[in-house]
Amino acid sequence: MKTRRFSSTGRLLIGCVAVWGLLQSYTPAASSESAPDLQELLQRIQVYTDTFYGEFGNCVLEEKYTQRLKGTDNRMQPVLQIRVLRADVLLVWVESAQQWALFRDVYEVDGKDVRERGDRLQRLFLTAPAELDAVIAESARYNIGPARRNINVPTLVLSFLKKEHIARFEFKLDGKDKIEGQVTVKLDFTETERPTMISNRGQDVFSKGSVWVDPQTGVVRRTRLAVQGLGSGEPRAEIVVTFKESDASGIAVPSHMTERYTFPGSRSGALAPDISGQAEYTNIRKFRIQTESTVASPKAGTE
């Protein structure tokens, strides 16, 4: 897995180039009329997921993300809050955690440019090595609502399917379905091992959900994640992501994401809010990261 190091004197340069070439490291399995068994399908998914991170790790998408909060305040007056975010989303390799994280670089909130964006990116990636918690927190900075929501990223379930994590889950075949005209096999998953992939204030939160997969190639075409927090006031969350091929590379990238958070109760007496979101992903392009350093000429008379 390739790492990217940023020097403190460097300058982050992201340049768009042609959209991906043909995938070299991944060859889809031969077509077959019979669907593979569960273990064979899980092996294909792991191969595909490794390929996805290798290819998508060099790309960036534009995200338009609309969040809505509905509820009532303590005086039982209706509350409606809407926020529209525009961002670039990309995978970044976090050296300190030795893992990929999806970074949401928000550049516009409700039609207004984000201030001090450059300074924040400088501090996050260039001044010192990036920390996983800092990358996740920055990606969630502009989310609305009382819950600390940082699981609303379109690649989260894909990280569950990587070979270093997939053994934490139990899978069960649940028939076939069509996703945008493509035949898929549906697999339901349940997390069984600790520590869990998601935590709430340091406590384990078990995940469950489903993935829709091309049975012959392992390409993931849709994911569904369902989690419930700890305690009576914690939200239930459901996040569904649809993936679509962008070219002939053999992988599918996020195209749509929907989310819903419902709260079972509220200590304040106000009606617990209902939070929903819809995101669209467009304009995929490759990028490159490089650093530049400047060395000053020595002053006259110095050694």
Secondary structure, 3 states (H helix, E strand, C coil): CCCCCCCCCCCCCCCCECCCCCCCCCCCCCCCCCCCCHHHHHHHHHHHHHHHHHHHCCEEEEEEEEEEEEEECCCCCEEEEEEEEEEEEEEEEECCCCEEEEEEEEEEECCEECCCHHHHHHHHHHCCCCCHHHHHHHHCCCCCCCCCCCCCCCCHHHHHCCCCCHHHEEEEEEEEEEECCEEEEEEEEEECCCCCCEEECCEEECCEEEEEECCCCCCEEEEEEEEECCCCCCCEEEEEEEEEECCCCCCEEEEEEEEEEECCCCCCCCCCCEEEEEEEEEEEEECCCCCCCCCCCCCCCCC
